[in-house]
Amino acid sequence: MSNPPDGFSAAQFDTTFLDLSGPYFLKEEAGHTLVGMRVAENHVNYLDIAHGGVLTTFADVGLSYQVHASETPRLAVVTNTLTTNFLAGAKLGDWLVAECRVDRIGKRIAYTSGSIRRGEDVIMTMTGVFTILRKG
């Protein structure tokens, strides 16, 4: 059911929560990474549409991944603030793509924004502020 479109490969995250809430897929494109997921049976509510918590988690994954991947070595980040705007729903089997960007990054804080699309339709917009857990 989670067969991704061409160019997407399975994300390898080191957390059980993301394994349970996904699976997620990554695709490098034009200097940033797209994060994808297919709406599966464990993602839908009693209306057979993606639960809002699933979409919010996906927004957090997409935004935080952009900060995480913005430097080498990869950055450890935690969410300070996440704001989501639900514009439309997603049904069982829909392929979703989070397209996110880092708007500003400092030593300890990063600001991000983005959207989630279902095909050409934007179904969510979001912003996030993340604390960067730098070593040293």
N, C-alpha and C positions, 0 to 999 in steps of 0.2 A: 504493500500500500504506500510506502514512503518513497517509491522510486522517484529520484530527482530528475529534473531536466538536464540536458547536456551541460557540462562545465561545472556542475556542482559535485562536490565530494563530501563524504561523511565527516563531520566535525569530530575531533578527538578531544573532548573535554575531560578534565580529571575530577569530576564530581558526580556522585550518584544522582543528585537532584536533576542535573541537566540531562542525564541519561533517561530518567523517568519522565521528564517534561517534554523531551524531544521525540524522535531524533532531529538533530539540526544538521544543516549542510552549508558548506562555504564555497564561494566562487570569487576569485580575484578579478576585479574589473576596474580599469581606469584609476589605479592608484588607491583603491579602497576595496573592502571585502563585503560582498553581499552575503547575507545569512538567509537561508531558506528553510522552510518546513512544510510538510504536508499535514493537513488537518486529518487526524486519525480518530478512531472510535473513542479512545480514551481522552480526547480533547473536547468532545462535544457535550452540551448540556441536554436537558430533556426536550429541547426544541430541535435537536440535531444540528445546532450551529455551534461554532467554537465558543467555549466559555470565555467570558471576559478576562478571567484570571490567566487563562492560557495565552491570550493575545498580549496581556500586560507582561507576562513572563517573557514572551518572545521579544517584545519591545526592549526589555531590560537586557536580554541576551545580545540583541543586535547593537544597542548603544554601547554597552560595556565592552563588547568585543572590539569595537573600533579603537577604544582607548587602550585596551590590552595589547592590541597588535600594532600600536602606533610607534613603538620603540623596540630596539633589540638591546638587551634581552627584553622579553615580553613583560609588561607591567601587571602587577597584581592590583586589582581595583575593587572597591565596594561602593554600593549605591548610596548616595546621600538623598537625592530627590529624583523622583520619576513622575512625570506628568504625561498622561495619555488622553487623547481625544478620539473617541470612537465615532467613525464616520459611516461605517457599514459593517455588515457581518461577514462571516466566512462559513461555508458549509463543509460537511464531511467530504473529504477527497480534494478540497481546494489546495492548490499550491500557493504558498505565501512567500513573499520576499521582503526582508527588512533592508532598506537602503539608508545608511546612517553616516554621519560625519562628525568629526571632532571640530567644534567651532573654536575652542580655545583650550590650550593645555598649559598648565604651569607646573611647578615642582610638586605640588600636593593636590591640586584640584583640576579636573577636566570638565568642560561643558560640551554637551553633545545635542544633536537634534537629528530627526529622521522621520521616515514614514514606512508603513507596511502596505504593500500592494498585493492585490489579487488580480493577476493579469495586468491590465492597464488601469484598473480602479484602485485608488488610494482608499484603504479601509481604516487606517489609523495614522495620526500624526503624534509625535512624541518628542519630549526633551528630557534630558537627564543631566545630573551633576554627580560626579564620581570623585571619591577620595582615592588618590594613588598611594599605595603602600610601598614606598621606595625603601630599599635597604640602605642602612647607614645613616 
